[in-house]
């Protein structure tokens, strides 16, 4: 990338030299026409005076160098744009990986949440009042369950409970069908609640 810039700068300096020589030539030709000198008297003495063929060759070379300079500038700008695109793409991929990195961990933790929930449901309230050890165990499991769901919530994972909702194949997985009197299309029984990333 740096080589292109150096080449472009040296070509630009070369073009400036050629332009200055052409402008000097044109100004000197105007002066020589106004002066009462014999044509060709000072041409041999002044090395800056160029003939028409040399001027045409220099202008052709200047045009070719200008085209080469614009091509190199175009390539340089394209390389900068490609670098910026790669940077933006990698930044977006990094953000996506941060968003979805928790997904596999949450998927593995979902059965733990289900087991804790089933453990809480399996202990009747009457037995908790009679047995102090069972009440303490229930309270510990309840705190663990709540803490786990606070962590889920902090990472934008929301519990989906399909009960009394219409079956949606995007969020729900059907295990079996149950014949009912009314065909509402709602979920009948939930084996395991799921989590959804709310972004």
Contact map, one row per residue, 1 for C-alpha under 8 A:
1111100000000000000000000000000000000000000000000000000000000000000000000001001000000000000000000000000000000000000000000000000000000000000000000000000000000000000000000000000000000000000000000000000
1111110000000000000000000000000000000000000000000000000000000000000000000000000000000000000000000000000000000000000000000000000000000000000000000000000000000000000000000000000000000000000000000000000
1111111000000000000000000000000000000000000000000000000000000000000000000000000000000000000000000000000000000000000000000000000000000000000000000000000000000000000000000000000000000000000000000000000
1111111100000000000000000000000000000000000000000000000000000000000000010001000000000000000000000000000000000000000000000000000000000000000000000000000000000000000000000000000000000000000000000000000
1111111110000000000000000000000000000000000000000000000000000000000000000001000000000000000000000000000000000000000000000000000000000000000000000000000000000000000000000000000000000000000000000000000
0111111111000000000000000000000000000000000000000000000000000000000000000000000000000000000000000000000000000000000000000000000000000000000000000000000000000000000000000000000000000000000000000000000
0011111111100000000000000000000000000000000000000000000000000000000000000000000000000000000000000000000000000000000000000000000000000000000000000000000000000000000000000000000000000000000000000000000
0001111111110000000000000000000000000000000000000000000000000000000010011000000000000000000000000000000000000000000000000000000000000000000000000000000000000000000000000000000000000000000000000000000
0000111111111000000000000000000000000000000000000000000000000000000000000000000000000000000000000000000000000000000000000000000000000000000000000000000000000000000000000000000000000000000000000000000
0000011111111100000000000000000000000000000000000000000000000000000000000000000000000000000000000000000000000000000000000000000000000000000000000000000000000000000000000000000000000000000000000000000
0000001111111110000000000000000000000000000000000000000000000000100010000000000000000000000000000000000000000000000000000000000000000000000000000000000000000000000000000000000000000000000000000000000
0000000111111111000000000000000000000000000000000000000000000000000010000000000000000000000000000000000000000000000000000000000000000000000000000000000000000000000000000000000000000000000000000000000
0000000011111111100000000000000000000000000000000000000000000000000000000000000000000000000000000000000000000000000000000000000000000000000000000000000000000000000000000000000000000000000000000000000
0000000001111111110000000000000000000000000000000000000000000000000000000000000000000000000000000000000000000000000000000000000000000000000000000000000000000000000000000000000000000000000000000000000
0000000000111111111000000000000000000000000000000000000000000100110000000000000000000000000000000000000000000000000000000000000000000000000000000000000000000000000000000000000000000000000000000000000
0000000000011111111100000000000000000000000000000000000000000000000000000000000000000000000000000000000000000000000000000000000000000000000000000000000000000000000000000000000000000000000000000000000
0000000000001111111110000000000000000000000000000000000000000000000000000000000000000000000000000000000000000000000000000000000000000000000000000000000000000000000000000000000000000000000000000000000
0000000000000111111111000000000000000000000000000000000001000100000000000000000000000000000000000000000000000000000000000000000000000000000000000000000000000000000000000000000000000000000000000000000
0000000000000011111111100000000000000000000000000000000000000000000000000000000000000000000000000000000000000000000000000000000000000000000000000000000000000000000000000000000000000000000000000000000
0000000000000001111111110000000000000000000000000000000000000000000000000000000000000000000000000000000000000000000000000000000000000000000000000000000000000000000000000000000000000000000000000000000
0000000000000000111111111000000000000000000000010000000000000000000000000000000000000000000000000000000000000000000000000000000000000000000000000000000000000000000000000000000000000000000000000000000
0000000000000000011111111100000000000000000000000000001000000000000000000000000000000000000000000000000000000000000000000000000000000000000000000000000000000000000000000000000000000000000000000000000
0000000000000000001111111110000000000000000000000000000000000000000000000000000000000000000000000000000000000000000000000000000000000000000000000000000000000000000000000000000000000000000000000000000
0000000000000000000111111111000000000000000000010000000000000000000000000000000000000000000000000000000000000000000000000000000000000000000000000000000000000000000000000000000000000000000000000000000
0000000000000000000011111111100000000000000000011100000000000000000000000000000000000000000000000000000000000000000000000000000000000000000000000000000000000000000000000000000000000000000000000000000
0000000000000000000001111111110000000000000000000000000000000000000000000000000000000000000000000000000000000000000000000000000000000000000000000000000000000000000000000000000000000000000000000000000
0000000000000000000000111111111000000000000000000000000000000000000000000000000000000000000000000000000000000000000000000000000000000000000000000000000000000000000000000000000000000000000000000000000
0000000000000000000000011111111100000000000000001000000000000000000000000000000000000000000000000000000000000000000000000000000000000000000000000000000000000000000000000000000000000000000000000000000
0000000000000000000000001111111110000000000000000000000000000000000000000000000000000000000000000000000000000000000000000000000000000000000000000000000000000000000000000000000000000000000000000000000
0000000000000000000000000111111111000000000000000000000000000000000000000000000000000000000000000000000000000000000000000000000000000000000000000000000000000000000000000000000000000000000000000000000
0000000000000000000000000011111111100000000000000000000000000000000000000000000000000000000000000000000000000000000000000000000000000000000000000000000000000000000000000000000000000000000000000000000
0000000000000000000000000001111111111000000000000000000000000000000000000000000000000000000000000000000000000000000000000000000000000000000000000000000000000000000000000000000000000000000000000000000
0000000000000000000000000000111111110000000000000000000000000000000000000000000000000000000000000000000000000000000000000000000000000000000000000000000000000000000000000000000000000000000000000000000
0000000000000000000000000000011111110000000000000000000000000000000000000000000000000000000000000000000000000000000000000000000000000000000000000000000000000000000000000000000000000000000000000000000
0000000000000000000000000000001111111000000000000000000000000000000000000000000000000000000000000000000000000000000000000000000000000000000000000000000000000000000000000000000000000000000000000000000
0000000000000000000000000000000111111100000000000000000000000000000000000000000000000000000000000000000000000000000000000000000000000000000000000000000000000000000000000000000000000000000000000000000
0000000000000000000000000000000100111110100000000000000000000000000000000000000000000000000000000000000000000000000000000000000000000000000000000000000000000000000000000000000000000000000000000000000
0000000000000000000000000000000000011111100000000000000000000000000000000000000000000000000000000000000000000000000000000000000000000000000000000000000000000000000000000000000000000000000000000000000
0000000000000000000000000000000000001111110000000000000000000000000000000000000000000000000000000000000000000000000000000000000000000000000000000000000000000000000000000000000000000000000000000000000
0000000000000000000000000000000000000111111100000000000000000000000000000000000000000000000000000000000000000000000000000000000000000000000000000000000000000000000000000000000000000000000000000000000
0000000000000000000000000000000000001111111110000000000000000000000000000000000000000000000000000000000000000000000000000000000000000000000000000000000000000000000000000000000000000000000000000000000
0000000000000000000000000000000000000011111111000000000000000000000000000000000000000000000000000000000000000000000000000000000000000000000000000000000000000000000000000000000000000000000000000000000
0000000000000000000000000000000000000001111111101000000000000000000000000000000000000000000000000000000000000000000000000000000000000000000000000000000000000000000000000000000000000000000000000000000
0000000000000000000000000000000000000001111111100000000000000000000000000000000000000000000000000000000000000000000000000000000000000000000000000000000000000000000000000000000000000000000000000000000
0000000000000000000000000000000000000000111111100000000000000000000000000000000000000000000000000000000000000000000000000000000000000000000000000000000000000000000000000000000000000000000000000000000
0000000000000000000000000000000000000000011111111000000000000000000000000000000000000000000000000000000000000000000000000000000000000000000000000000000000000000000000000000000000000000000000000000000
0000000000000000000000000000000000000000001111111100000000000000000000000000000000000000000000000000000000000000000000000000000000000000000000000000000000000000000000000000000000000000000000000000000
0000000000000000000010011000000000000000000001111100000000000000000000000000000000000000000000000000000000000000000000000000000000000000000000000000000000000000000000000000000000000000000000000000000
0000000000000000000000001001000000000000001001111110000000000000000000000000000000000000000000000000000000000000000000000000000000000000000000000000000000000000000000000000000000000000000000000000000
0000000000000000000000001000000000000000000000111111011000000000000000000000000000000000000000000000000000000000000000000000000000000000000000000000000000000000000000000000000000000000000000000000000
0000000000000000000000000000000000000000000000001111111000000000000000000000000000000000000000000000000000000000000000000000000000000000000000000000000000000000000000000000000000000000000000000000000
0000000000000000000000000000000000000000000000000111111100000000000000000000000000000000000000000000000000000000000000000000000000000000000000000000000000000000000000000000000000000000000000000000000
0000000000000000000000000000000000000000000000000011111110000000000000000000000000000000000000000000000000000000000000000000000000000000000000000000000000000000000000000000000000000000000000000000000
0000000000000000000000000000000000000000000000000111111111000000000000000000000000000000000000000000000000000000000000000000000000000000000000000000000000000000000000000000000000000000000000000000000
0000000000000000000001000000000000000000000000000111111111100000000000000000000000000000000000000000000000000000000000000000000000000000000000000000000000000000000000000000000000000000000000000000000
0000000000000000000000000000000000000000000000000001111111110000000000000000000000000000000000000000000000000000000000000000000000000000000000000000000000000000000000000000000000000000000000000000000
0000000000000000000000000000000000000000000000000000111111111000000000000000000000000000000000000000000000000000000000000000000000000000000000000000000000000000000000000000000000000000000000000000000
0000000000000000010000000000000000000000000000000000011111111100000000000000000000000000000000000000000000000000000000000000000000000000000000000000000000000000000000000000000000000000000000000000000
0000000000000000000000000000000000000000000000000000001111111110000000000000000000000000000000000000000000000000000000000000000000000000000000000000000000000000000000000000000000000000000000000000000
0000000000000000000000000000000000000000000000000000000111111111000000000000000000000000000000000000000000000000000000000000000000000000000000000000000000000000000000000000000000000000000000000000000
0000000000000000000000000000000000000000000000000000000011111111100000000000000000000000000000000000000000000000000000000000000000000000000000000000000000000000000000000000000000000000000000000000000
0000000000000010010000000000000000000000000000000000000001111111110000000000000000000000000000000000000000000000000000000000000000000000000000000000000000000000000000000000000000000000000000000000000
0000000000000000000000000000000000000000000000000000000000111111111000000000000000000000000000000000000000000000000000000000000000000000000000000000000000000000000000000000000000000000000000000000000
0000000000000000000000000000000000000000000000000000000000011111111100000000000000000000000000000000000000000000000000000000000000000000000000000000000000000000000000000000000000000000000000000000000
0000000000100010000000000000000000000000000000000000000000001111111110000000000000000000000000000000000000000000000000000000000000000000000000000000000000000000000000000000000000000000000000000000000
0000000000000010000000000000000000000000000000000000000000000111111111000000000000000000000000000000000000000000000000000000000000000000000000000000000000000000000000000000000000000000000000000000000
0000000000000000000000000000000000000000000000000000000000000011111111100000000000000000000000000000000000000000000000000000000000000000000000000000000000000000000000000000000000000000000000000000000
0000000000000000000000000000000000000000000000000000000000000001111111110000000000000000000000000000000000000000000000000000000000000000000000000000000000000000000000000000000000000000000000000000000
0000000100110000000000000000000000000000000000000000000000000000111111111000000000000000000000000000000000000000000000000000000000000000000000000000000000000000000000000000000000000000000000000000000
0000000000000000000000000000000000000000000000000000000000000000011111111100000000000000000000000000000000000000000000000000000000000000000000000000000000000000000000000000000000000000000000000000000
0000000000000000000000000000000000000000000000000000000000000000001111111110000000000000000000000000000000000000000000000000000000000000000000000000000000000000000000000000000000000000000000000000000
0001000100000000000000000000000000000000000000000000000000000000000111111111000000000000000000000000000000000000000000000000000000000000000000000000000000000000000000000000000000000000000000000000000
0000000100000000000000000000000000000000000000000000000000000000000011111111100000000000000000000000000000000000000000000000000000000000000000000000000000000000000000000000000000000000000000000000000
0000000000000000000000000000000000000000000000000000000000000000000001111111110000000000000000000000000000000000000000000000000000000000000000000000000000000000000000000000000000000000000000000000000
0000000000000000000000000000000000000000000000000000000000000000000000111111111000000000000000000000000000000000000000000000000000000000000000000000000000000000000000000000000000000000000000000000000
1001100000000000000000000000000000000000000000000000000000000000000000011111111100000000000000000000000000000000000000000000000000000000000000000000000000000000000000000000000000000000000000000000000
0000000000000000000000000000000000000000000000000000000000000000000000001111111110000000000000000000000000000000000000000000000000000000000000000000000000000000000000000000000000000000000000000000000
0000000000000000000000000000000000000000000000000000000000000000000000000111111111000000000000000000000000000000000000000000000000000000000000000000000000000000000000000000000000000000000000000000000
1000000000000000000000000000000000000000000000000000000000000000000000000011111111100000000000000000000000000000000000000000000000000000000000000000000000000000000000000000000000000000000000000000000
0000000000000000000000000000000000000000000000000000000000000000000000000001111111110000000000000000000000000000000000000000000000000000000000000000000000000000000000000000000000000000000000000000000
0000000000000000000000000000000000000000000000000000000000000000000000000000111111111000000000000000000000000000000000000000000000000000000000000000000000000000000000000000000000000000000000000000000
0000000000000000000000000000000000000000000000000000000000000000000000000000011111111100000000000000000000000000000000000000000000000000000000000000000000000000000000000000000000000000000000000000000
0000000000000000000000000000000000000000000000000000000000000000000000000000001111111110000000000000000000000000000000000000000000000000000000000000000000000000000000000000000000000000000000000000000
0000000000000000000000000000000000000000000000000000000000000000000000000000000111111111000000000000000000000000000000000000000000000000000000000000000000000000000000000000000000000000000000000000000
0000000000000000000000000000000000000000000000000000000000000000000000000000000011111111100000000000000000000000000000000000000000000000000000000000000000000000000000000000000000000000000000000000000
0000000000000000000000000000000000000000000000000000000000000000000000000000000001111111110000000000000000000000000000000000000000000000000000000000000000000000000000000000000000000000000000000000000
0000000000000000000000000000000000000000000000000000000000000000000000000000000000111111111000000000000000000000000000000000000000000000000000000000000000000000000000000000000000000000000000000000000
0000000000000000000000000000000000000000000000000000000000000000000000000000000000011111111100000000000000000000000000000000000000000000000000000000000000000000000000000000000000000000000000000000000
0000000000000000000000000000000000000000000000000000000000000000000000000000000000001111111110000000000000000000000000000000000000000000000000000000000000000000000000000000000000000000000000000000000
0000000000000000000000000000000000000000000000000000000000000000000000000000000000000111111111000000000000000000000000000000000000000000000000000000000000000000000000000000000000000000000000000000000
0000000000000000000000000000000000000000000000000000000000000000000000000000000000000011111111100000000000000000000000000000000000000000000000000000000000000000000000000000000000000000000000000000000
0000000000000000000000000000000000000000000000000000000000000000000000000000000000000001111111110000000000000000000000000000000000000000000000000000000000000000000000000000000000000000000000000000000
0000000000000000000000000000000000000000000000000000000000000000000000000000000000000000111111111000000000000000000000000000000000000000000000000000000000000000000000000000000000000000000000000000000
0000000000000000000000000000000000000000000000000000000000000000000000000000000000000000011111111100000000000000000000000000000000000000000000000000000000000000000000000000000000000000000000000000000
0000000000000000000000000000000000000000000000000000000000000000000000000000000000000000001111111110000000000000000000000000000000000000000000000000000000000000000000000000000000000000000000000000000
0000000000000000000000000000000000000000000000000000000000000000000000000000000000000000000111111111000000000000000000000000000000000000000000000000000000000000000000000000000000000000000000000000000
0000000000000000000000000000000000000000000000000000000000000000000000000000000000000000000011111111100000000000000000000000000000000000000000000000000000000000000000000000000000000000000000000000000
0000000000000000000000000000000000000000000000000000000000000000000000000000000000000000000001111111110000000000000000000000000000000000000000000000000000000000000000000000000000000000000000000000000
0000000000000000000000000000000000000000000000000000000000000000000000000000000000000000000000111111110000000000000000000000000000000000000000000000000000000000000000000000000000000000000000000000000
0000000000000000000000000000000000000000000000000000000000000000000000000000000000000000000000011111111000000000000000000000000000000000000000000000000000000000000000000000000000000000000000000000000
0000000000000000000000000000000000000000000000000000000000000000000000000000000000000000000000001111111110000000000000000000000000000000000000000000000000000000000000000000000000000000000000000000000
0000000000000000000000000000000000000000000000000000000000000000000000000000000000000000000000000111111111000000000000000000000000000000000000000000000000100000000000000000000000000000000000000000000
0000000000000000000000000000000000000000000000000000000000000000000000000000000000000000000000000001111111100000000000000000000000000000000000000000000000000000000000000000000000000000000000000000000
0000000000000000000000000000000000000000000000000000000000000000000000000000000000000000000000000000111111110000000000000000000000000000000000000000000000000000000000000000000000000000000000000000000
0000000000000000000000000000000000000000000000000000000000000000000000000000000000000000000000000000111111111000000000000000000000000000000000000000000000000000000000000000000000000000000000000000000
0000000000000000000000000000000000000000000000000000000000000000000000000000000000000000000000000000011111111100000000000000000000000000000000000000000100000000000000000000000000000000000000000000000
0000000000000000000000000000000000000000000000000000000000000000000000000000000000000000000000000000001111111110000000000000000000000000000000000000000000000000000000000000000000000000000000000000000
0000000000000000000000000000000000000000000000000000000000000000000000000000000000000000000000000000000111111111000000000000000000000000000000000000000000000000000000000000000000000000000000000000000
0000000000000000000000000000000000000000000000000000000000000000000000000000000000000000000000000000000011111111100000000000000000000000000000000000000000000000000000000000000000000000000000000000000
0000000000000000000000000000000000000000000000000000000000000000000000000000000000000000000000000000000001111111110000000000000000000000000000000000000000000000000000000000000000000000000000000110000
0000000000000000000000000000000000000000000000000000000000000000000000000000000000000000000000000000000000111111111000000000000000000000000000000000000000000000000000000000000000000000000000000000000
0000000000000000000000000000000000000000000000000000000000000000000000000000000000000000000000000000000000011111111100000000000000000000000000000000000000000000000000000000000000000000000000000000000
0000000000000000000000000000000000000000000000000000000000000000000000000000000000000000000000000000000000001111111110000000000000000000000000001001100000000000000000000000000000000000000000000000000
0000000000000000000000000000000000000000000000000000000000000000000000000000000000000000000000000000000000000111111111000000000000000000000000000000000000000000000000000000000000000000000000011000000
0000000000000000000000000000000000000000000000000000000000000000000000000000000000000000000000000000000000000011111111100000000000000000000000000000000000000000000000000000000000000000000000000000000
0000000000000000000000000000000000000000000000000000000000000000000000000000000000000000000000000000000000000001111111110000000000000000000011011000000000000000000000000000000000000000000000000000000
0000000000000000000000000000000000000000000000000000000000000000000000000000000000000000000000000000000000000000111111111000000000000000000000001000000000000000000000000000000000000000000000000000000
0000000000000000000000000000000000000000000000000000000000000000000000000000000000000000000000000000000000000000011111111100000000000000000000000000000000000000000000000000000000000000000000000000000
0000000000000000000000000000000000000000000000000000000000000000000000000000000000000000000000000000000000000000001111111110000000000000000010000000000000000000000000000000000000000000000000000000000
0000000000000000000000000000000000000000000000000000000000000000000000000000000000000000000000000000000000000000000111111110000000000000010011000000000000000000000000000000000000000000000000000000000
0000000000000000000000000000000000000000000000000000000000000000000000000000000000000000000000000000000000000000000011111111000000000000000000000000000000000000000000000000000000000000000000000000000
0000000000000000000000000000000000000000000000000000000000000000000000000000000000000000000000000000000000000000000001111111000000000000000000000000000000000000000000000000000000000000000000000000000
0000000000000000000000000000000000000000000000000000000000000000000000000000000000000000000000000000000000000000000000111111101100000000010000000000000000000000000000000000000000000000000000000000000
0000000000000000000000000000000000000000000000000000000000000000000000000000000000000000000000000000000000000000000000001111111100000000000000000000000000000000000000000000000000000000000000000000000
0000000000000000000000000000000000000000000000000000000000000000000000000000000000000000000000000000000000000000000000000011111110000000000000000000000000000000000000000000000000000000000000000000000
0000000000000000000000000000000000000000000000000000000000000000000000000000000000000000000000000000000000000000000000000001111111000000000000000000000000000000000000000000000000000000000000000000000
0000000000000000000000000000000000000000000000000000000000000000000000000000000000000000000000000000000000000000000000000011111111100100000000000000000000000000000000000000000000000000000000000000000
0000000000000000000000000000000000000000000000000000000000000000000000000000000000000000000000000000000000000000000000000011111111110110010000000000000000000000000000000000000000000000000000000000000
0000000000000000000000000000000000000000000000000000000000000000000000000000000000000000000000000000000000000000000000000000111111110010000000000000000000000000000000000000000000000000000000000000000
0000000000000000000000000000000000000000000000000000000000000000000000000000000000000000000000000000000000000000000000000000011111110000000000000000000000000000000000000000000000000000000000000000000
0000000000000000000000000000000000000000000000000000000000000000000000000000000000000000000000000000000000000000000000000000001111111110000000000000000000000000000000000000000000000000000000000000000
0000000000000000000000000000000000000000000000000000000000000000000000000000000000000000000000000000000000000000000000000000000111111111000000000000000000000000000000000000000000000000000000000000000
0000000000000000000000000000000000000000000000000000000000000000000000000000000000000000000000000000000000000000000000000000000000111111100000000000000000000000000000000000000000000000000000000000000
0000000000000000000000000000000000000000000000000000000000000000000000000000000000000000000000000000000000000000000000000000001100111111110000000000000000000000000000000000000000000000000000000000000
0000000000000000000000000000000000000000000000000000000000000000000000000000000000000000000000000000000000000000000000000000000110111111111000000000000000000000000000000000000000000000000000000000000
0000000000000000000000000000000000000000000000000000000000000000000000000000000000000000000000000000000000000000000000000000000000011111111100000000000000000000000000000000000000000000000000000000000
0000000000000000000000000000000000000000000000000000000000000000000000000000000000000000000000000000000000000000000000000000000000001111111110000000000000000000000000000000000000000000000000000000000
0000000000000000000000000000000000000000000000000000000000000000000000000000000000000000000000000000000000000000000000010010000100000111111111000000000000000000000000000000000000000000000000000000000
0000000000000000000000000000000000000000000000000000000000000000000000000000000000000000000000000000000000000000000000000000000000000011111111100000000000000000000000000000000000000000000000000000000
0000000000000000000000000000000000000000000000000000000000000000000000000000000000000000000000000000000000000000000000000000000000000001111111110000000000000000000000000000000000000000000000000000000
0000000000000000000000000000000000000000000000000000000000000000000000000000000000000000000000000000000000000000000100110000000000000000111111111000000000000000000000000000000000000000000000000000000
0000000000000000000000000000000000000000000000000000000000000000000000000000000000000000000000000000000000000000000100010000000000000000011111111100000000000000000000000000000000000000000000000000000
0000000000000000000000000000000000000000000000000000000000000000000000000000000000000000000000000000000000000000000000000000000000000000001111111110000000000000000000000000000000000000000000000000000
0000000000000000000000000000000000000000000000000000000000000000000000000000000000000000000000000000000000000000000100000000000000000000000111111111000000000000000000000000000000000000000000000000000
0000000000000000000000000000000000000000000000000000000000000000000000000000000000000000000000000000000000000000100110000000000000000000000011111111100000000000000000000000000000000000000000000000000
0000000000000000000000000000000000000000000000000000000000000000000000000000000000000000000000000000000000000000000000000000000000000000000001111111110000000000000000000000000000000000000000000000000
0000000000000000000000000000000000000000000000000000000000000000000000000000000000000000000000000000000000000000000000000000000000000000000000111111111000000000000000000000000000000000000000000000000
0000000000000000000000000000000000000000000000000000000000000000000000000000000000000000000000000000000000000000100000000000000000000000000000011111111100000000000000000000000000000000000000000000000
0000000000000000000000000000000000000000000000000000000000000000000000000000000000000000000000000000000000000000100000000000000000000000000000001111111110000000000000000000000000000000000000000000000
0000000000000000000000000000000000000000000000000000000000000000000000000000000000000000000000000000000000000000000000000000000000000000000000000111111111000000000000000000000000000000000000000000000
0000000000000000000000000000000000000000000000000000000000000000000000000000000000000000000000000000000000000000000000000000000000000000000000000011111111100000000000000000000000000000000000000000000
0000000000000000000000000000000000000000000000000000000000000000000000000000000000000000000000000000000001000000000000000000000000000000000000000001111111111100000000000000000000000000000000000000000
0000000000000000000000000000000000000000000000000000000000000000000000000000000000000000000000000000000000000000000000000000000000000000000000000000111111111100000000000000000000000000000000000000000
0000000000000000000000000000000000000000000000000000000000000000000000000000000000000000000000000000000000000000000000000000000000000000000000000000011111111000000000000000000000000000000000000000000
0000000000000000000000000000000000000000000000000000000000000000000000000000000000000000000000000000010000000000000000000000000000000000000000000000001111111000000000000000000000000000000000000000000
0000000000000000000000000000000000000000000000000000000000000000000000000000000000000000000000000000000000000000000000000000000000000000000000000000000111111100000000000000000000000000000000000000111
0000000000000000000000000000000000000000000000000000000000000000000000000000000000000000000000000000000000000000000000000000000000000000000000000000000111111110000000000000000000000000000000000011110
0000000000000000000000000000000000000000000000000000000000000000000000000000000000000000000000000000000000000000000000000000000000000000000000000000000110011111000000000000000000000000000000000011110
0000000000000000000000000000000000000000000000000000000000000000000000000000000000000000000000000000000000000000000000000000000000000000000000000000000000001111100000000000000000000000000000001111000
0000000000000000000000000000000000000000000000000000000000000000000000000000000000000000000000000000000000000000000000000000000000000000000000000000000000000111110000000000000000000000000000001111000
0000000000000000000000000000000000000000000000000000000000000000000000000000000000000000000000000000000000000000000000000000000000000000000000000000000000000011111000000000000000000000000001001100000
0000000000000000000000000000000000000000000000000000000000000000000000000000000000000000000000000000000000000000000000000000000000000000000000000000000000000001111111100001000000000000001001001000000
0000000000000000000000000000000000000000000000000000000000000000000000000000000000000000000000000000000000000000000000000000000000000000000000000000000000000000111110000000000000000000011111000000000
0000000000000000000000000000000000000000000000000000000000000000000000000000000000000000000000000000000000000000000000000000000000000000000000000000000000000000011111000000000000000000011100000000000
0000000000000000000000000000000000000000000000000000000000000000000000000000000000000000000000000000000000000000000000000000000000000000000000000000000000000000011111100000000000000000011000000000000
0000000000000000000000000000000000000000000000000000000000000000000000000000000000000000000000000000000000000000000000000000000000000000000000000000000000000000010111110000000000000001111000000000000
0000000000000000000000000000000000000000000000000000000000000000000000000000000000000000000000000000000000000000000000000000000000000000000000000000000000000000010011111001000000000000111000000000000
0000000000000000000000000000000000000000000000000000000000000000000000000000000000000000000000000000000000000000000000000000000000000000000000000000000000000000000001111111000000000000000000000000000
0000000000000000000000000000000000000000000000000000000000000000000000000000000000000000000000000000000000000000000000000000000000000000000000000000000000000000000000111111110000000000000000000000000
0000000000000000000000000000000000000000000000000000000000000000000000000000000000000000000000000000000000000000000000000000000000000000000000000000000000000000000000011111000000000000000000000000000
0000000000000000000000000000000000000000000000000000000000000000000000000000000000000000000000000000000000000000000000000000000000000000000000000000000000000000000000011111100000000000000000000000000
0000000000000000000000000000000000000000000000000000000000000000000000000000000000000000000000000000000000000000000000000000000000000000000000000000000000000000010000111111110000000000000000000000000
0000000000000000000000000000000000000000000000000000000000000000000000000000000000000000000000000000000000000000000000000000000000000000000000000000000000000000000000001011111000000000000000000000000
0000000000000000000000000000000000000000000000000000000000000000000000000000000000000000000000000000000000000000000000000000000000000000000000000000000000000000000000001001111110000000000000000000000
0000000000000000000000000000000000000000000000000000000000000000000000000000000000000000000000000000000000000000000000000000000000000000000000000000000000000000000000000000111110000000000000000000000
0000000000000000000000000000000000000000000000000000000000000000000000000000000000000000000000000000000000000000000000000000000000000000000000000000000000000000000000000000011111000000000000000000000
0000000000000000000000000000000000000000000000000000000000000000000000000000000000000000000000000000000000000000000000000000000000000000000000000000000000000000000000000000011111100000000000000000000
0000000000000000000000000000000000000000000000000000000000000000000000000000000000000000000000000000000000000000000000000000000000000000000000000000000000000000000000000000000111110000000100000000000
0000000000000000000000000000000000000000000000000000000000000000000000000000000000000000000000000000000000000000000000000000000000000000000000000000000000000000000000000000000011111000000000000000000
0000000000000000000000000000000000000000000000000000000000000000000000000000000000000000000000000000000000000000000000000000000000000000000000000000000000000000000000000000000001111110000000000000000
0000000000000000000000000000000000000000000000000000000000000000000000000000000000000000000000000000000000000000000000000000000000000000000000000000000000000000000000000000000000111110000000000000000
0000000000000000000000000000000000000000000000000000000000000000000000000000000000000000000000000000000000000000000000000000000000000000000000000000000000000000000000000000000000011111000000000000000
0000000000000000000000000000000000000000000000000000000000000000000000000000000000000000000000000000000000000000000000000000000000000000000000000000000000000000000000000000000000011111100000000000000
0000000000000000000000000000000000000000000000000000000000000000000000000000000000000000000000000000000000000000000000000000000000000000000000000000000000000000000001000000000000000111110000000000000
0000000000000000000000000000000000000000000000000000000000000000000000000000000000000000000000000000000000000000000000000000000000000000000000000000000000000000000001100000000000000011111000000000000
0000000000000000000000000000000000000000000000000000000000000000000000000000000000000000000000000000000000000000000000000000000000000000000000000000000000000000001111100000000000000001111100000000000
0000000000000000000000000000000000000000000000000000000000000000000000000000000000000000000000000000000000000000000000000000000000000000000000000000000000000000011111100000000000000000111111000000000
0000000000000000000000000000000000000000000000000000000000000000000000000000000000000000000000000000000000000000000000000000000000000000000000000000000000000000001100000000000001000000011111000000000
0000000000000000000000000000000000000000000000000000000000000000000000000000000000000000000000000000000000000000000000000000000000000000000000000000000000000000001000000000000000000000001111100000000
0000000000000000000000000000000000000000000000000000000000000000000000000000000000000000000000000000000000000000000000000000000000000000000000000000000000000000111000000000000000000000001111111000000
0000000000000000000000000000000000000000000000000000000000000000000000000000000000000000000000000000000000000000000000000000000000000000000000000000000000000000000000000000000000000000000011111000000
0000000000000000000000000000000000000000000000000000000000000000000000000000000000000000000000000000000000000000010000000000000000000000000000000000000000000000000000000000000000000000000001111100000
0000000000000000000000000000000000000000000000000000000000000000000000000000000000000000000000000000000000000000010000000000000000000000000000000000000000000011110000000000000000000000000001111110000
0000000000000000000000000000000000000000000000000000000000000000000000000000000000000000000000000000000000000100000000000000000000000000000000000000000000000011100000000000000000000000000000011111000
0000000000000000000000000000000000000000000000000000000000000000000000000000000000000000000000000000000000000100000000000000000000000000000000000000000000001111000000000000000000000000000000001111100
0000000000000000000000000000000000000000000000000000000000000000000000000000000000000000000000000000000000000000000000000000000000000000000000000000000000001111000000000000000000000000000000000111110
0000000000000000000000000000000000000000000000000000000000000000000000000000000000000000000000000000000000000000000000000000000000000000000000000000000000011100000000000000000000000000000000000011111
0000000000000000000000000000000000000000000000000000000000000000000000000000000000000000000000000000000000000000000000000000000000000000000000000000000000011100000000000000000000000000000000000001111
0000000000000000000000000000000000000000000000000000000000000000000000000000000000000000000000000000000000000000000000000000000000000000000000000000000000010000000000000000000000000000000000000000111
